[in-house]
Amino acid sequence: MRTRFLAFAAALVLAALGAAVPVAQAAVPAVPGPTCTAAGGAVEYDSGTGQWTCKGGDNDGELITES
């Protein structure tokens, strides 16, 4: 009985964490690629995160939403 309760509690915690990840990613500021380059930045791929980011310029460090 105790094992079933612990497994159920672990499943609830994992489900809650899984639902929170997209919300956290959506909260990060993002700009289109042309906006990044027009502001003096460069669009670069970050292999550590697997995402495109703006390096330099006014939007330094922001995620790229589209090319």
DOMI-182412 format. One record per atom (N, C-alpha, C): residue number from 1; chain; x, y, z. Coordinates in nm, 2 decimals. Example, Ala and Ser with C-alpha at 12.3 -4.5 7.8 and 13.67 -1.06 7.14 Angstrom:
2
ATOM   n chain     xx     yy     zz
ATOM   1     A   1.32  -0.57   0.78
ATOM   1     A   1.23  -0.45   0.78
ATOM   1     A   1.32  -0.33   0.78
ATOM   2     A   1.28  -0.22   0.71
ATOM   2     A   1.37  -0.11   0.71
ATOM   2     A   1.29   0.00   0.79
END
This chain:
67
ATOM   n chain     xx     yy     zz
ATOM   1     A   0.08  -0.12   0.00
ATOM   1     A   0.00   0.00   0.00
ATOM   1     A   0.09   0.13   0.00
ATOM   2     A   0.19   0.13   0.08
ATOM   2     A   0.28   0.24   0.09
ATOM   2     A   0.35   0.27  -0.04
ATOM   3     A   0.39   0.16  -0.11
ATOM   3     A   0.46   0.17  -0.23
ATOM   3     A   0.37   0.23  -0.34
ATOM   4     A   0.25   0.19  -0.34
ATOM   4     A   0.15   0.25  -0.44
ATOM   4     A   0.13   0.40  -0.41
ATOM   5     A   0.12   0.44  -0.29
ATOM   5     A   0.11   0.58  -0.26
ATOM   5     A   0.23   0.66  -0.30
ATOM   6     A   0.35   0.61  -0.27
ATOM   6     A   0.47   0.68  -0.31
ATOM   6     A   0.48   0.69  -0.47
ATOM   7     A   0.44   0.58  -0.54
ATOM   7     A   0.45   0.59  -0.68
ATOM   7     A   0.35   0.69  -0.74
ATOM   8     A   0.23   0.69  -0.68
ATOM   8     A   0.13   0.79  -0.72
ATOM   8     A   0.17   0.93  -0.69
ATOM   9     A   0.23   0.96  -0.58
ATOM   9     A   0.28   1.09  -0.54
ATOM   9     A   0.40   1.13  -0.64
ATOM  10     A   0.48   1.04  -0.67
ATOM  10     A   0.59   1.07  -0.76
ATOM  10     A   0.54   1.10  -0.90
ATOM  11     A   0.44   1.03  -0.95
ATOM  11     A   0.38   1.05  -1.08
ATOM  11     A   0.31   1.19  -1.08
ATOM  12     A   0.25   1.23  -0.97
ATOM  12     A   0.19   1.37  -0.97
ATOM  12     A   0.29   1.48  -0.97
ATOM  13     A   0.40   1.46  -0.90
ATOM  13     A   0.51   1.56  -0.90
ATOM  13     A   0.57   1.57  -1.04
ATOM  14     A   0.60   1.46  -1.10
ATOM  14     A   0.66   1.46  -1.24
ATOM  14     A   0.56   1.52  -1.34
ATOM  15     A   0.43   1.50  -1.32
ATOM  15     A   0.34   1.56  -1.41
ATOM  15     A   0.33   1.71  -1.40
ATOM  16     A   0.34   1.75  -1.27
ATOM  16     A   0.34   1.90  -1.25
ATOM  16     A   0.46   1.96  -1.30
ATOM  17     A   0.58   1.90  -1.29
ATOM  17     A   0.70   1.96  -1.34
ATOM  17     A   0.70   1.96  -1.49
ATOM  18     A   0.65   1.86  -1.55
ATOM  18     A   0.64   1.85  -1.70
ATOM  18     A   0.55   1.96  -1.75
ATOM  19     A   0.44   1.99  -1.68
ATOM  19     A   0.35   2.10  -1.73
ATOM  19     A   0.41   2.23  -1.71
ATOM  20     A   0.50   2.25  -1.62
ATOM  20     A   0.56   2.38  -1.59
ATOM  20     A   0.67   2.42  -1.68
ATOM  21     A   0.73   2.33  -1.75
ATOM  21     A   0.85   2.36  -1.84
ATOM  21     A   0.81   2.44  -1.95
ATOM  22     A   0.70   2.41  -2.03
ATOM  22     A   0.67   2.50  -2.14
ATOM  22     A   0.63   2.64  -2.10
ATOM  23     A   0.57   2.66  -1.98
ATOM  23     A   0.53   2.79  -1.93
ATOM  23     A   0.66   2.87  -1.90
ATOM  24     A   0.76   2.80  -1.84
ATOM  24     A   0.89   2.87  -1.82
ATOM  24     A   0.96   2.92  -1.94
ATOM  25     A   0.95   2.83  -2.05
ATOM  25     A   1.02   2.87  -2.17
ATOM  25     A   0.94   2.98  -2.24
ATOM  26     A   0.81   2.99  -2.23
ATOM  26     A   0.73   3.09  -2.29
ATOM  26     A   0.76   3.23  -2.22
ATOM  27     A   0.80   3.23  -2.10
ATOM  27     A   0.83   3.35  -2.03
ATOM  27     A   0.96   3.42  -2.07
ATOM  28     A   1.04   3.35  -2.14
ATOM  28     A   1.17   3.41  -2.19
ATOM  28     A   1.14   3.50  -2.31
ATOM  29     A   1.20   3.62  -2.31
ATOM  29     A   1.18   3.72  -2.42
ATOM  29     A   1.23   3.66  -2.55
ATOM  30     A   1.16   3.68  -2.66
ATOM  30     A   1.20   3.63  -2.79
ATOM  30     A   1.18   3.73  -2.90
ATOM  31     A   1.27   3.73  -2.99
ATOM  31     A   1.26   3.82  -3.11
ATOM  31     A   1.28   3.75  -3.24
ATOM  32     A   1.22   3.80  -3.35
ATOM  32     A   1.25   3.74  -3.48
ATOM  32     A   1.39   3.77  -3.52
ATOM  33     A   1.44   3.68  -3.61
ATOM  33     A   1.58   3.69  -3.65
ATOM  33     A   1.61   3.82  -3.72
ATOM  34     A   1.53   3.88  -3.81
ATOM  34     A   1.56   4.01  -3.87
ATOM  34     A   1.57   4.12  -3.77
ATOM  35     A   1.49   4.12  -3.66
ATOM  35     A   1.49   4.22  -3.56
ATOM  35     A   1.63   4.21  -3.49
ATOM  36     A   1.68   4.09  -3.47
ATOM  36     A   1.81   4.08  -3.40
ATOM  36     A   1.92   4.14  -3.48
ATOM  37     A   1.92   4.10  -3.61
ATOM  37     A   2.03   4.15  -3.70
ATOM  37     A   2.02   4.30  -3.73
ATOM  38     A   1.89   4.35  -3.73
ATOM  38     A   1.88   4.50  -3.75
ATOM  38     A   1.92   4.58  -3.63
ATOM  39     A   1.92   4.52  -3.52
ATOM  39     A   1.97   4.59  -3.40
ATOM  39     A   2.11   4.57  -3.37
ATOM  40     A   2.19   4.51  -3.47
ATOM  40     A   2.33   4.50  -3.45
ATOM  40     A   2.38   4.37  -3.39
ATOM  41     A   2.29   4.27  -3.38
ATOM  41     A   2.32   4.14  -3.33
ATOM  41     A   2.34   4.04  -3.44
ATOM  42     A   2.37   3.92  -3.40
ATOM  42     A   2.39   3.80  -3.49
ATOM  42     A   2.31   3.69  -3.44
ATOM  43     A   2.25   3.61  -3.53
ATOM  43     A   2.17   3.49  -3.49
ATOM  43     A   2.27   3.38  -3.49
ATOM  44     A   2.27   3.31  -3.37
ATOM  44     A   2.36   3.20  -3.35
ATOM  44     A   2.29   3.08  -3.29
ATOM  45     A   2.33   2.96  -3.32
ATOM  45     A   2.28   2.84  -3.26
ATOM  45     A   2.36   2.80  -3.14
ATOM  46     A   2.29   2.78  -3.03
ATOM  46     A   2.35   2.74  -2.90
ATOM  46     A   2.33   2.59  -2.89
ATOM  47     A   2.44   2.51  -2.91
ATOM  47     A   2.43   2.37  -2.90
ATOM  47     A   2.40   2.32  -2.76
ATOM  48     A   2.44   2.40  -2.66
ATOM  48     A   2.41   2.36  -2.52
ATOM  48     A   2.26   2.36  -2.49
ATOM  49     A   2.19   2.45  -2.54
ATOM  49     A   2.04   2.46  -2.52
ATOM  49     A   1.96   2.40  -2.63
ATOM  50     A   2.02   2.39  -2.75
ATOM  50     A   1.95   2.35  -2.87
ATOM  50     A   1.86   2.46  -2.93
ATOM  51     A   1.89   2.58  -2.90
ATOM  51     A   1.80   2.69  -2.95
ATOM  51     A   1.88   2.80  -3.02
ATOM  52     A   1.82   2.88  -3.10
ATOM  52     A   1.88   2.99  -3.17
ATOM  52     A   1.87   3.11  -3.08
ATOM  53     A   1.97   3.19  -3.06
ATOM  53     A   1.97   3.31  -2.98
ATOM  53     A   2.04   3.42  -3.06
ATOM  54     A   2.01   3.54  -3.00
ATOM  54     A   2.07   3.66  -3.06
ATOM  54     A   2.19   3.70  -2.98
ATOM  55     A   2.30   3.71  -3.04
ATOM  55     A   2.43   3.75  -2.98
ATOM  55     A   2.47   3.89  -3.02
ATOM  56     A   2.48   3.98  -2.92
ATOM  56     A   2.52   4.11  -2.94
ATOM  56     A   2.40   4.20  -2.98
ATOM  57     A   2.43   4.33  -2.99
ATOM  57     A   2.32   4.42  -3.02
ATOM  57     A   2.23   4.45  -2.91
ATOM  58     A   2.11   4.51  -2.94
ATOM  58     A   2.01   4.54  -2.84
ATOM  58     A   1.94   4.42  -2.78
ATOM  59     A   1.94   4.31  -2.85
ATOM  59     A   1.86   4.19  -2.81
ATOM  59     A   1.95   4.08  -2.76
ATOM  60     A   2.07   4.11  -2.71
ATOM  60     A   2.17   4.01  -2.67
ATOM  60     A   2.11   3.91  -2.58
ATOM  61     A   2.13   3.78  -2.61
ATOM  61     A   2.08   3.67  -2.53
ATOM  61     A   1.94   3.63  -2.54
ATOM  62     A   1.86   3.70  -2.62
ATOM  62     A   1.72   3.66  -2.64
ATOM  62     A   1.70   3.55  -2.74
ATOM  63     A   1.60   3.47  -2.72
ATOM  63     A   1.57   3.36  -2.81
ATOM  63     A   1.52   3.41  -2.94
ATOM  64     A   1.54   3.34  -3.05
ATOM  64     A   1.49   3.37  -3.18
ATOM  64     A   1.36   3.29  -3.21
ATOM  65     A   1.26   3.37  -3.25
ATOM  65     A   1.13   3.30  -3.27
ATOM  65     A   1.12   3.25  -3.41
ATOM  66     A   1.17   3.32  -3.51
ATOM  66     A   1.16   3.28  -3.65
ATOM  66     A   1.28   3.34  -3.73
ATOM  67     A   1.30   3.29  -3.85
ATOM  67     A   1.41   3.35  -3.93
ATOM  67     A   1.37   3.47  -4.01
END
